[in-house]
Amino acid sequence: MNRKTIYKQLLAAVLWIFSIGLVTAVHASNMLEDISFASIPGDKIQVVLQFSEAAPQPGTFTIDSPARIALDFPGTGLALKKKRQSIGIGLARSITAVAAGGRTRVVLNLTSLTKYSTEVDGNKVIVTLDEANVATATDALEHNAIKNIDFRLGKEGEGNVIIYFNQQPDDINLKREAGRLVVNIKNVSLPGNLERRLDVTDFKTPVTYVDTFATGKNIKMVVDTRGEFDHLGYQAGNTFTIEVKELTKAQKEAKEKAKFGYTGERLSLNFQDIEVRAVLQLIADFTGKNMVTSDTVTGSITLRLKNVPWDQALAIILKTKGLGMREEGNVMRVAPAEELAAIEKQELEAKKQIADLLPLVTETIQLQFVTASAVEKLIKKTRTQALKAARTGNRGSNRTYGTDTVNPDNPDDEEGASYFSQRGTIMSDDRTNKLIVRDTARNIAQLRKLVSEIDTPTRQVLIDARIVSAGDKFEKEMGLNWNFASVGSNGVVKTRGDLSSGTSNTTQTTQGGVDLGTAQKNLLGVTFALLNSNYLVDLEISASQLDGTSEIISSPRVVTTNGQKASIKAGDEIPYSTVSQNGTNIQFKQALLSLEVTPLIIPGNKVNMELLITKDNVSDLVPVGIGSAPSIQTREIETSVLVDNGDTIVLGGIFEHEVSKTTDSVPVLGDIPVIGQAFRVNTNKNDKRELLIFITPKIMNENLSVR
């Protein structure tokens, strides 16, 4: 065998081995094939990432501005039909996947950061966003603390404030206030040696100093800055980094352009009596854009524009000549505004005719948390209002004229007037709690998407009220009763004669006496008899002191659905009689303890409440005409408050302090010094009463246990 043949065989073997290795590598490469999401009970959102092989463990980090959760998958490719999907459930807005450098990154775009968890299950990675379980997150951070705070200079001159934690923090809020950055960290402790100011002026970054101090169980950090800057806050594991970078000249110019509204490259135009079509051609050549000008565009224009953005110059020319412009991709179409409107109208009518020819299908939609009749009523009401707005032309330039679909070719068109067409019908079956829909397949798909957002469990709130009525009572009374009489030789007490008319003799009526006593039972009695005379003296001293405290706690509780009014009442109906021409009637008065509340859960796990609390007590009987009726002592508060979940707030209170001193005496005799004490009774009274009203809202999860 010659050398040439040997080389050929060796080359073929090498190529075969290389191809086997390449095929093996291709087949060994893991691919992200599908992304799905759904809302699950407990105010949670679940995102499922499906891989072609066993799912790798992701590396995660978060960014707070804008709010994002990023997941990195090394050694993974991308095989998705759509790299970006809209979610629109709760805090989740959208999800984006990109692949580069042999790895895939999945980014969840949120309205605000929330607690999340990841789980690897075979070929799946399950990401769960927990919007409700804030209490659990707080408990988990009970022993979290800051280990260190550092400042570092970045490669491009940016300043990096780095916060190190013992464990992953869950609630960090970074915001920009009056030229500085403020960081609020909840449920994290700060060692005393880190409660200080870092002066970093010498680093020549936009950051001048960093102040960190504790506020109760929370921590506040103030990053003072200078000049114009851009910032970024992101979390990776147990580290949170604030990156502050000075704006470049180009960024400052872009910022000014954004404020101005026109961002095109600047040009100068100085023409007198030039054709409009020629000016439009100049702008098209300057920008490199494709432009189609209608034959109906005629006339001339005189203009002098110096150093003006080209898009502003174009807008001025179009407005001056009554023209309109529509941009489709990289092609601009210029024509009179009436002509463009007529063309769009024809296109919409043609699309509607196509939509009217689509076949109708019948499907059912099962509902779980809301009644089918309520959803039917809501959708029909939405359709009526949308059609009314479309026919009155309040939909911008894309108007319809007697139609109910603005863009039939795009099911995701937010300008669509209705979720089902004029040919479609919708009925509800409350027995099975289903919607029966007959319409085109595209419209039914739209309707399913809408219903899935409506058919979610409604959160419930437990309202716990406490009405505390406390009293402190003190009363002291001193009085005197004494009597005297004469005694005859036979031992019979002599009394004054009866002076009634028609009598000839004297009879006993009463003994002489003074009664200045009280109605109390605590008595001290002393009797004196003058034995050498025929007189008897009976002296009775009455003294009483009352001292006591009282506390009455009323605690009404009620559970209601978010946004729905609830009330609870307990009490008595007090009967009383009235006399009229028809005789004696029995009527009733209510003495109630009542709680009426309308709670509204708002973002941030707070509850706004409209409250009406009443506590009635039965007081004394008061004369009413011939008879009497009970008086009702009423205490009521009506207010609106905003409270954190589980917190207690004092709505209000009433404090009453009654002090009185009274003296009841015999005229003249009671004013005699020393002796006058026998003809007086003194009463001292000191009463304190206080009423306090507390309220505690508690958001409940789906299994009806209170958080």
C-alpha angles and dihedrals in degrees: 000000000000126000095253092058091048091053091051092051092047091049091050091050092050091048091048092050090046092050091048089051092047093050090047091049091049092049091043092055111104115226132202101230108171144011122201133170139189142172113250131189118282096050090286133141119209122203116191121200113198119205130191091235138015107325116245123232106264127229110225139196135162137223121202102197102070095014108243140153114207126197121192122202114191120212092017132126132203125248102163125137091215121029093197127046131179116231107176096181119129111309094346113098106169145332127228130190126195132173128208138145095015096305138089126223122200116196123196111203112210137181088229136353119271139171114287140174135198128213130184113216113174108290092355137083112201118202115192121195110203110202097166109039096082093134091060090050091051092051091050090055094049093111098030117125140170113261099189145345117216138177123211135180114237128223092256096044096269123141118236121199106196123195118194120202133192089235137003110296119225108193116047120150119192118185139162117241127177098329096320139083121244122196120194116192118187129211096005126120126224123214114232094243091059095052094097148096122271111207106204100163092121092065090072094226128130087264116089103173142346121221119195124183139155124249107190109295091346136073129224124198124189118198109195115206142183133212126003115322146160123224139199129191121196138165126217115179110304094349129087118193129195112199116197117187131179115241116251122229091259091050091050090051091048089050091052090048091052090054091047093052098227120086104173126121112274123252140169125231125186114171136145120209095345123161115261092228090056093052090049089051090052091052091048091051091047095051098035091230126140112249131188114195121196119238088238091067104102140143137071135268138199116213143161114193122166125193094344126152108258093233089055091049090050092049091051093050094047093047093047093053097038093248132145134211132209120189118206112179107310094338123094119201117202123193140132111295092242091053093051091049091051092049092050090048091053091048092051093048090050091050090049091052089052090048091050090059096054114110120254123236132188122227138161127228117206116218125202112178105025132046119260093229091056092052091046091052092048095050093047091049090050091050093050093050093044093051090049091052092046094051093048090053099244094136101088121244095329096076132163128213111214092331130116101211123064099186113013092177093062115058090186093057106133090201091065110127096213145014092226131034132243089263092051127093133198128197134173130224109199092185092068094018092235136138116227109208129183114188143099117314092246094053091047089053088053091048092051090053091052094046092050089059093047097043098075130126114267116231120239131216131209112212113202116189127185122195111191119192114185129179138186115196131188126173131167128182133180123189144160134218120185135164135186134191141164123250124216127220090263091055095252116137111243118224140180117287124257108248095193114140118258096034126114101187136054120250133188116263111158144332122251114260152145121232114192096145134123132242093249123116097222097100136165111200127192125178123201123194121190098214099186090054132047095250133111123200120194115191123187122182116201119199129168136174123184121189125167149131131222136192127189119187120192116187116184116181131188136175120212141165120263109278095008124116117239133181138185128191136186131171147088138292108225114212122216134166129239129190121222139151089282092056132253116344130192115223133175137224122199122230104187143173104210139172122194118179141166111195125196121191111217131186115285093049093278130139125217112202135193103205138190115177123177131183119184129187129191112244133177128323114258126197114259112185107302096344135037137249133201117258117227120220105213129196117181138169127189118184148133120236139174115219135174115246110277095007122126122224131188107233096190147300146216122222121193125184118185120187121175138166120189134179124197113192146157110262115258094355092063091055095057111109115252094346089059090071088076090059099046139074121201125204124190120188130182116173128172124190128179132182122194127180121204127185129193123184119199122189112221127214125226096273089059096247117135119242 
